[in-house]
Amino acid sequence: MPEALSKQSQQIVASLKDYFEGEHGNGGPLLPLTAVRDRVADALKLSITTVNRIATKSNRGEIFSNPSKQWKRAKPVVNIDDFDQTAILIYDMYKTSKYFVLIYCIYNI
């Protein structure tokens, strides 16, 4: 059984179908047959630069890979005891300059 196509692959197939239906309605090619990369770019609705880059990779025999984004997520902090929670609070107050107000209030009382 064939694999299910991704959304992007489905869009490419739809673009190709529309392009070839347009050629059929035109009674012939929309662009000259000798302009292969221009026809591919027009059919797939891509830029010629993208088509050239992919064609170059293909000619070199490079393996195509999916561009993936590596999201670095901060690990959640769990099981904080009272001492750590107080230290975090004091550090936060220090960073926001509220620490100095707190110290002033403590020593002047």
N, C-alpha and C positions, 0 to 999 in steps of 0.2 A: 504494500500500500504506500502511495507517495506521501512524503512529509507535508505537513501543513506549512504554507508559506507565511512568512512574516508580513506585517503590514506594509513595510517598505517594498518587499518583493511583489506584493499584490498591486501596489501603486505602479511599479515598473511594468508589470504585465498589462495593466489597464492603459498605460501610456503607449505601449507598443501596439495594442489593439486599435486605439484611436488613430495612431499614425498610419497604420496599414489600411484602415478604413478610409482615411483621408486620401491616401494614394489610390485606392480603388475608386473613390468618387471622382478623383482628378483624372482618372483614365491612364495613369502612369506615375512615375516617381515624382515626388515633390521637389527633390534636389537631384542633381546629376548622380548617376551610379558611381562615377569615379570619385566623388567626394564622400568617401566611406565614413570618416570620423565626423564630418558635419552631419551626415544622415543619422548616425548613431546618437549624437548629441541632441539633434532635433527630435528623434523618436523617443528618447528616454527623458527628455526635458532636463538635460544636464548641460553644464557649460562645456565648451570644447576643451578647456584646460583640464577638467576632470576626466574627460574621455582620454585625452592624451596621457595623463598621468597613469591611468589604469592600463592603457594599452602598452605603455613602456614597462610597467611591472609585468604584464603578461608576456611580453617579448623577452624579458630577462629570465623568465621562468620562476619569478618570485611567488611565494605562497601568499595568498590573500588572507588577511586576518581582519577580524572585527575590531574596530576601534572601541576600546572599552574605557570607561571612566572609573578610576579608583577613588571611591569616596572614603575619606578617612574620618571616621566618626569617633568622637571622644567616648571613652568608656564611662558608663555611669558609675557614680560613687555610691557605694552602699555601706551600711553598717557603720555609720559615723557615731562615735561616742561623744559625750558631752564636752570633753577637753578639746577634741578636734573641731567640734562645732563652734566652740567659743573662740578658738584660734582663727578659724575661717572668718568669723564675725569681726574680730579685731583687725585682721588683715584687710577685710573689705572696708572697714571704717577708715583705716590708715590710707588706703588707696583713694578714697573719696574725701579725704581731709576731715572726716567727722571724728577721727581718732583724737586729734588735737583738742577739739571742743570737749570730748569726753574726759580727757586727762585734765583739762582746765577746770571742768566742773567738779571732778573728784577732789583735786587738791585745794580748791577754793571753798569747799563746803565745810 
